[in-house]
C-alpha cells in the first residue's frame, strides 16, 4: 500500500544550523518587554505610594482604597484615625490610603 504515499524524510534546515544565541533571542526580547511594560512601572508606583504613606500628617484630607474620604485626626505607626463626618471616626491602616486630596476638598461636599 505504500506505493501511493511517498516516504517523508527529515531534512536539514536550509540555512544550516542555528546557534543557541539565536534560539534564546526571542526569550530575551520577551523578558525585556515584560520588564519595561509591566514590572518597572509597578515598582515605581509602589515606591511613590510608600513615600506618600510615610508623608501623611494630621489634618490631611485623604481617600482610602475603599472609597471613603475623610480627614486624618490621629496617626500611629501602622494605623490612623480618619474622621469621615462630624463625630464619626474610623480606624484604618496607613497602607489603605489611596491618595491625598488638596486642602479644603472635603468642605465642598
trRosetta pair geometry for C-beta under 8 A, 3 or more apart (Angstrom, degrees):
i j d omega theta_ij theta_ji phi_ij phi_ji
1 4 6.7 -38 176 18 62 107
2 5 5.9 -71 -148 60 61 85
2 7 7.3 31 178 -60 125 85
12 16 7.6 4 154 -121 116 33
13 16 6.6 -44 85 53 98 13
13 17 7.2 127 46 -90 119 30
13 18 7.0 5 59 -27 167 94
15 18 7.3 53 90 -71 116 82
18 22 4.8 -110 -178 79 100 134
18 23 6.0 113 124 -52 120 91
19 22 4.9 100 59 5 79 101
19 23 7.2 -143 99 -3 46 88
20 23 5.6 -57 -152 38 37 114
20 24 6.3 25 154 -12 69 110
21 24 6.0 -63 -145 43 31 103
21 25 6.5 54 152 -50 64 94
22 25 5.6 -29 -149 -3 33 122
24 27 5.3 -61 -164 44 60 114
24 28 5.9 60 142 -25 85 105
25 28 5.7 -56 -144 36 32 111
25 29 6.3 31 159 -17 67 106
26 29 5.7 -55 -145 39 33 111
26 30 6.2 36 155 -21 66 107
27 30 5.6 -52 -145 37 30 113
27 31 6.3 33 154 -20 64 106
28 31 5.7 -53 -148 36 30 113
28 32 6.5 30 154 -18 64 105
29 32 5.8 -55 -148 36 31 110
29 33 6.4 30 155 -17 65 106
30 33 5.9 -56 -147 37 30 109
30 34 6.2 32 154 -20 64 108
31 34 5.7 -54 -146 37 29 114
31 35 6.3 32 155 -21 64 106
32 35 5.7 -53 -148 34 31 113
32 36 6.4 15 161 -7 66 110
33 36 6.3 -64 -143 44 28 100
33 37 5.8 3 168 1 67 120
34 37 6.5 -69 -132 48 19 95
34 38 5.6 -35 -173 32 61 118
34 39 6.6 51 137 -12 76 106
35 38 7.3 -71 -112 53 8 77
35 39 4.9 -43 -138 44 51 123
35 40 5.9 62 158 -29 69 101
36 39 7.9 3 -27 48 17 84
36 40 5.6 -4 -126 17 36 136
37 40 7.9 70 14 37 15 99
37 41 7.4 -24 174 2 27 119
38 41 6.9 -80 -157 39 14 100
38 42 6.5 6 162 -15 58 117
39 42 6.0 -66 -153 37 28 110
39 43 6.4 24 158 -17 67 108
40 43 6.0 -55 -146 35 30 109
40 44 6.4 32 155 -20 63 107
41 44 5.5 -55 -149 36 35 115
41 45 6.4 35 154 -19 68 103
42 45 5.8 -53 -149 35 32 110
42 46 6.5 34 152 -20 64 105
43 46 5.6 -52 -149 35 33 114
43 47 6.5 35 153 -19 64 104
44 47 5.9 -54 -152 34 31 111
44 48 6.5 29 152 -16 64 107
45 48 5.7 -56 -147 38 33 111
45 49 6.2 33 155 -20 67 107
46 49 5.8 -55 -146 37 30 110
46 50 6.3 31 156 -19 65 107
47 50 5.8 -54 -147 36 30 111
47 51 6.4 30 154 -18 64 107
48 51 5.7 -55 -149 37 30 112
48 52 6.3 31 153 -19 65 107
49 52 5.6 -55 -147 37 32 112
49 53 6.3 31 155 -20 66 106
50 53 5.8 -53 -145 36 30 110
50 54 6.4 29 156 -17 63 108
51 54 5.9 -57 -148 37 29 110
51 55 6.4 19 156 -14 63 113
52 55 5.9 -65 -147 41 29 106
52 56 7.4 56 151 -51 61 82
52 97 7.4 -143 124 107 106 115
52 99 7.7 -44 172 -126 154 44
52 100 6.4 -155 -168 -12 110 113
53 56 6.0 -22 -164 -17 38 114
53 94 5.1 102 -169 150 109 103
53 95 6.2 6 -121 -95 154 48
53 97 6.1 149 -106 56 83 116
56 60 5.7 -121 -154 38 72 154
56 62 7.3 -4 -126 -65 114 143
56 72 6.4 144 175 -76 108 168
56 75 6.5 163 112 -113 105 130
56 80 6.8 -72 134 -77 146 157
56 94 6.5 -157 27 -147 151 104
56 97 6.5 115 -85 32 139 173
56 100 7.3 -168 -104 -85 77 121
57 60 5.4 111 60 -31 65 111
57 72 7.2 145 100 82 33 142
57 75 7.3 -65 -141 -39 29 151
58 72 5.7 -135 -128 110 38 100
58 73 6.8 33 -146 -157 92 20
58 74 7.1 17 -106 -91 104 25
58 75 6.2 -115 -62 -13 78 109
59 71 6.6 -18 -148 -174 32 104
59 72 6.5 -39 21 67 21 88
60 71 7.3 162 84 -152 35 61
60 72 4.9 21 53 18 82 123
60 100 5.5 -51 -178 -140 120 110
61 69 7.1 23 176 -179 92 92
61 70 7.3 -149 -146 116 67 24
61 71 5.3 -34 -96 -96 72 73
61 72 7.8 -141 -78 0 25 78
61 100 7.1 105 76 -168 54 65
61 101 4.3 -56 105 63 102 110
61 102 7.6 -16 61 78 120 27
61 103 6.6 138 10 -112 116 39
61 104 7.8 -137 -2 15 152 21
61 105 5.4 179 110 47 149 103
61 106 5.1 -154 -142 -16 136 114
62 69 7.2 -169 97 -143 40 58
62 70 6.8 -18 60 65 74 62
62 71 7.9 129 17 -111 73 25
62 72 6.4 49 4 -42 118 101
62 82 7.1 -89 62 -122 109 120
62 97 4.9 -38 178 -145 144 109
62 98 7.6 141 174 46 92 61
62 99 6.8 168 -154 89 72 41
62 100 5.4 -41 -100 -106 81 56
62 101 6.4 -168 -93 3 22 86
63 67 6.9 -20 -175 -146 99 30
63 68 7.2 164 -154 83 56 39
63 69 4.9 -23 -99 -95 77 81
63 97 7.6 106 74 -160 40 65
63 98 5.2 -49 100 59 86 107
63 99 5.2 5 49 55 103 86
63 101 6.3 89 -24 -45 94 106
64 67 6.7 -38 72 28 80 21
64 68 4.6 13 28 52 119 88
64 69 7.7 -147 7 -71 74 35
64 70 8.0 10 -22 23 103 98
64 82 7.2 -37 -50 -91 119 176
64 92 6.0 -85 -110 -171 139 167
64 96 4.9 5 -154 141 103 97
64 97 6.0 -66 -107 -104 61 41
64 98 5.9 93 171 -4 18 95
65 96 5.1 -104 12 -163 106 69
65 97 7.7 -2 -28 26 78 2
65 98 4.9 137 -78 -61 54 106
66 96 7.1 -4 -4 -176 95 115
68 82 6.9 100 122 124 123 145
68 84 5.8 -55 -174 -109 112 125
68 90 6.8 -30 154 53 163 155
68 92 7.8 -178 66 -58 136 151
69 84 7.2 109 79 -135 46 80
69 101 7.0 40 -149 -27 111 146
69 105 7.9 -101 -174 112 134 112
69 106 6.1 178 141 -100 114 105
69 109 7.6 123 88 -11 139 158
70 82 4.1 102 84 168 135 96
70 83 5.3 177 -178 78 113 42
70 84 4.1 -70 -84 -88 128 54
70 85 7.9 -79 -111 -29 104 44
70 90 7.1 149 7 35 167 105
70 106 7.2 70 -126 -107 25 152
71 82 7.1 144 66 -159 31 62
71 83 4.9 -22 61 58 87 101
71 106 6.4 -116 -51 30 97 160
72 75 6.4 30 172 -65 124 91
72 80 5.5 -35 -138 170 105 131
72 81 7.1 106 -160 74 59 57
72 82 6.1 -37 -96 -102 54 66
72 83 7.8 175 -96 13 4 82
73 81 4.8 -59 65 100 93 107
73 82 7.3 156 10 -112 86 14
73 83 4.8 74 -33 -28 123 110
73 89 6.1 -69 35 -119 140 129
74 80 6.5 171 90 -160 57 61
74 81 3.9 33 46 27 98 121
75 80 5.0 -14 -112 -113 59 97
75 81 7.8 -112 -57 22 32 76
75 94 7.9 56 -149 -92 88 113
76 79 4.6 14 54 61 124 74
76 80 6.4 -160 24 -77 74 48
78 93 6.2 -38 160 -139 81 81
78 94 6.1 -130 -171 5 34 106
79 91 5.5 14 176 -178 128 96
79 92 6.7 160 -153 85 79 29
79 93 5.9 -60 -102 -103 66 43
79 94 6.7 -135 -99 -31 15 78
80 91 7.5 171 85 -148 31 58
80 92 6.3 -23 61 65 78 77
80 93 7.9 55 17 164 78 12
80 94 5.7 90 -15 -85 108 75
80 97 7.6 17 39 -50 140 122
81 89 5.0 9 179 177 100 126
81 90 7.4 152 -158 74 55 34
81 91 5.7 -30 -100 -96 67 70
82 89 6.5 150 75 -159 38 70
82 90 5.0 -27 65 64 95 86
82 91 7.6 162 17 -94 79 19
82 92 5.6 4 -1 14 126 116
83 86 7.9 33 175 -99 114 24
83 88 6.9 117 -157 80 64 54
83 89 4.9 -38 -93 -97 64 83
84 88 5.3 -54 60 104 89 107
84 89 7.2 153 8 -112 76 28
84 90 5.7 33 -20 -2 119 114
85 88 4.5 28 56 39 87 119
92 96 4.8 -101 168 64 115 139
92 97 7.5 124 111 -55 127 74
93 96 4.6 103 65 -11 84 103
94 97 6.2 -36 -175 2 48 112
97 100 7.4 29 165 -64 122 73
101 105 4.0 -96 158 37 128 154
101 106 7.0 110 89 -38 152 84
102 105 5.3 112 64 -48 71 110
104 107 5.2 -42 -163 21 65 122
104 108 7.5 74 148 -28 75 91
105 108 6.3 -50 -173 16 40 112
106 109 5.8 -46 -163 24 53 111
